[in-house]
Amino acid sequence: MADTTISRADHRQTPLRSLLAALANNRALAHPKVRLALLLLVPILLLTALAPILPMQKPLETNLRALMQFPSFDHLFGTDKMGRDIFSRTMAGVQVSLVVGSSVAIIAMACGLVLGTLAGFYGGAIDRLIMTVVDIFLAFPSLLLAIGLVSVMGTGLIPVILAISLADVPRFIRLQRSQVLSLRSRAFIDAARTVDASQYWLMSRHILPNTLAPILVAGSIAGANAILIEASLSFLGLGIMPPQPSLGNIVRDGQTYLEQAWWISTLPGAVILVITIGLHFLSDGARELLDPRSRQ
C-alpha cells in the first residue's frame, strides 16, 4: 500500500506536470529569463509572420536604382549589390531558420526519446548496440559531422535538416538513456512491477512523463544550435543555396563589402544572435522552473 502511494505521488509530480502548472498559473511569464526571451523572440516572430503582407520589396526583387543603399525608412536594413531589400531577405531567412530549428528539435527529440528509452529500459545487447553507434557519432563535432553529411546528401533544405538532426540525435539518446537508468530503479517503478504492470505501462505512464520535460528543454537548445549550424553551412556554400534567402548566405553575400556596406552582413548577423540568445534564455528559464532548488 505504501509503495502504491509513492507511485501515485511520484506520477503526479512529474517535471512535465510542473511545467504545465507553471504555464497555467502564469508563473512562467513572471520568470525574468522567460520574459527576456519573449521580448527578444516575439517581435521577430511577428515580423516574420507578417512579412508577406507588409508593404515592402519582395526578397528576390532587384532594383538597380537602389544599389547598396544605407538603411532608411524605405529599406530598414538597406539594400545589397543587386538592389535587393535586406530586411525582406532577412525575414525570409528567418523563416528558413525557424523551419530548420523546429524540425531538427522535433526529429532529435523523437529519435532520442525512442532509442534512449529502449537502451536505458532494456539494457543488454540493445543498449550496447545503440550506445556504440552513439559514441561513434559523438566522436565528431556537430558542425564537422553536419558538413560531412551534407557533402554526401547534397545541399538544400531537406538535406540540411536531416544532416543537423543526425548530428544532434546522439546527444538526445544519451540524455534520455541516463534519465531512464535513474528512474527504473526508483521505488514507484518497483511498486508498479509488484502488481505485474506491463512494460508498455511502465514506459508510457511512469518513464516517459518523468523524462519529457528535460528533453523539451534540451530541444530548445538544439533548435538554437541548429539555426547556427544552418547559417554556418549556408555561409560556407553547403546549406541553403541562392536564390533562396538564408541568413547564412545573406551574410556571405556581404562579406566582401564590409567596408562600403557593412549593413549587408552585420544586420542579418545580429538577427541570428538575437534569436539564439532568446532561445537559450527560454531554455534556461524552463530549466529553472523545473528545478525545485532554483525555485527556492
N, C-alpha and C positions, 0 to 999 in steps of 0.2 A: 504493500500500500504506500509506503514511504517512497519507494522507487518510482511508482506511478505519479505521485505528487511532484517529485523532482522533474520527471519527464514533461508533465504538463506546464510546470513553471518555466522550464528552460525553453519549451516550444513557444510560450507566449512572449518571451523576452528576446526574440531573435534580433540581430542587428538590423535586418530589413524592416521589421516592425517598428523599431526605434526610429529609423529614418523616416518612415511614413508618418509616424506620430509627430515627429518634429515638423514635417511639412504641413500636417493637418492643423496644428495649433500655431502656425506662423513662427515657430521658434527658429526655423532655418533662415527665414528672411531677416531675423534680428541679428544673425551672426555677422560680425563685421567683414569677414573674408567672403562670405556669400554675397553680401551687399556690394562689396567692391567688384566681385566677379560679374555680377549682373550689371553694374554701372559700366563696365568695360565692354561686355558682350552684347547687351540688349540693343544699343544704338547701331552696332554693326549688323546685327541680325535684321533689324527693322529696315535699314537702308538696303541691305541685300535683297530682302523680300519685296521692297517697293521699287527696286531699280528698274524693272521692265516698264513701269508706268510713269516714272519720273521724266520730266521734260529735259532730257539731256541727250547728247550724242551717243549713238549706238557703239558698242565696244569695237566692232570691226570697221566702222565707218571712218574713212580718211577725209582730211581737209587740208589740201596743200596750201591754203592761205593762212593756216594757223600751225606752222611747224614749230615745235619746241617752245610753246608759249608758257610764260610764267603762270603759276596758279592765280586764278581770278574768279570772279563770280560766274563767268561763263564756263570756265573749266576749273573746278575746285582743286584738282591735283595737277593742273597744267596739261600739256599735250606732249606727244613724243615726236620722233623724227619724221613720222608719216602724218602728223596732224591728228592722230587718234586721241580721244579723251582718256586720260589716265584714270580718272575717277570711275567712269563706267567700266573700264577694263579691270580695275581693281575689284569692283563689286562682282563682276563676272568671275574673277579669280577666286574671290571669297566663296562663291557658290561651289566651285570645284573643290576648294579646300574643305568645306563643310561636308560635302558628299564623301570625300576621301576619308576624313577623320571619323565621321559617324559609321561609315561602312567598315572601316578597319576595326573600330572598337567593338561593333556588333559581332563581326566574324571571330575576332580574337576571344571575346568573352564566351561565345557559344562553344567554340572548339575547346577552350580552356576548361570550361565547366564540365563538358562531357569526358574528355580524355583525362583531366586531372582527377575527377571523381572516380573513374574506373581504376586509375593507377593507385590512388590512395585507399579506396574501399576494398578492392580485391587483392592487391599486392601480388606477390609471386611473379610468375613469368610475364603477366600483363604489365606489371609495374616496371620490371626490368627492361622490357622491350620499349615501352613508351619513354622512360627516362633516358635510355641510351640515345634515342633519336633526339630528345630534348637537349641533352648535353652536347651533341654534335652541333646543333643549331646555335646553342648559346656560346659556342667557342668563337663565333664571329660577331663583330659589332653590328648593330641593327642596320645602319646606313650601308656598310660594306656588303652585308648579306642582301639587302634590297637592291643594290646596284648589280650584284651578280644575278639575281633572279630576274630583274628587268632586262638585263642583257640577253637572257635566254628566252623570256616570254615576249619581248618586244615592248615598244612604247605605247602609250595610250592610257585612258582612264582605267579600264578594267585590269590590264596587266599591272599597273601601279598599285591598285587596291589589293590585288592578290599577293603581290610581292611584299608589300609592307605588312599585310596580315600574316603571311607565313613567317616573317621575321619577328613578329610580336607574339604569336601563339605560344611558343615555348615558355615565355615568362608567365603567362596566364596558367599554363598547365602546372608549372612548378608552384605557383601561389595556391591554386586550388588543391593540389595534392597535399601541401603542407597543412592546409586547413582541415582537410578530411582526415588526415592522420591524427591530428589533435582531437578531433571530435569523436572518432569511432571508439575511443576508449573512455568516453565520458559516461557518467552514471545513467543519464537518461537513455543512452543507446543500449547499455546493458539491461536496463529495465524493459525496454521495448523487445529485446531479444528473449527475455524470460517468458514473455507471453506469445512467443512464436510469430513475431512480426516479420513479414516478408522483407526481402532485400529491397524491393521496389518501394515499399512503405518507408523503410528506414531512409533511403536516399531522397525520396520526394517530400517527406514530411518532417524530417529531422536534419539530414545532412545539408541539402541544398538551401533551405531557408536560412540556415546559420552561416552560410558561406557566400550568399549572393551579394550582400551589401559591400563587403571588401572588394569583390570583383567589380562592382559598379564604380567604386572609387578609382580602382586601377584602370577601368575603362576610360574614364575622363582624362587620365594622364596619357593613356595610349592614344586617344584622339588628338591631343595636343602634339604629341611626338610624331604622329602620322602626318599632321599638317606640315611640320618642319621637314620631315623626310621627303614628302612630296615636293615641297618647294625646293629642296636641295637637288632632287632628281631632275626637276624641270629646269633649274638653273644650269645643270650640267648637260642638258640636252637629252636626258634619258627618260623624262617623265611625260608631262602633257606637252604636246608639240604644237607650234603655231600652225594655223591662225587661231586656234582655241586659246583664249587667255588663261593664264595661270599666274599666281603670284610669283612663282619662281622664274618663269620665262619673261615676265614683265621686268623684274629686277635685272635679269641678264641683258635684256634689250637696252637698258640704260647705263650699263656699267662703263661703256666707252664714252659716255657723255657726262660723267660725273662733274667735271669742271664747268661745262657750259650749261647743263640742265640737270642739276643734282636731284630735282624732284621726281624724275622718271623712276629712279631706283629707290630713293630714300622713303618716299611716302608709302608705296606698297610694302616696303620692308617694315615700316613702322606698324602697318596694319597686321602683318604676321606676328610681330612682337606683342601687340595688344591682345590678339586672340589667344596666343599661347599662354601669356601671363594670366588672362582671365580664366582659362580652363584650369590652370594649376591652382589658382586661388579657390576655384569652385571645388576641386578635389580635396584640397586641404580643409576647407570648411566642412565638407561632408564627412571627412575622416574624423575631425574633432567633434562633430555632432554625434558620431557613433561611439566615441571613446569616453567612457564614464569618467576617467581621470581628467580628461580635458574639460569636461563639463564642470567638474568640481573646481 
